[in-house]
Amino acid sequence: MMILASDFFAHCVEAFPRIQTLALVFIFILGILLILEAFGVEEHRVYLYVAIGVAFLVEVMNILQERLGARKV
C-alpha cells in the first residue's frame, strides 16, 4: 500500500516546492524531538502534528486559491 502511495506523494512534493519545504521541516523537527527524547526530555508530538497539519492545510488552500484565481482571469 505504501509503495503505491509513494508515487503520488513524490509527484505532489515535486510539483509544489512549498510542500517540499513543509516535509523537510517536519522531518527536521521530528529528528530534534527524537534527539531530545534520547536525553530524557519528553515533549508531546501532538503539538508537532497539529502545527504541521495546520501549515499543510494553509498551503493546500493557497494552492487551490492560485489555481482557481488563475481560471477567473
Secondary structure, 3 states (H helix, E strand, C coil): CHHHHHHHHHHHHHHCHHHHHHHHHHHHHHHHHHHHHHCCCCCCCHHHHHHHHHHHHHHHHHHHHHHHHHHHC
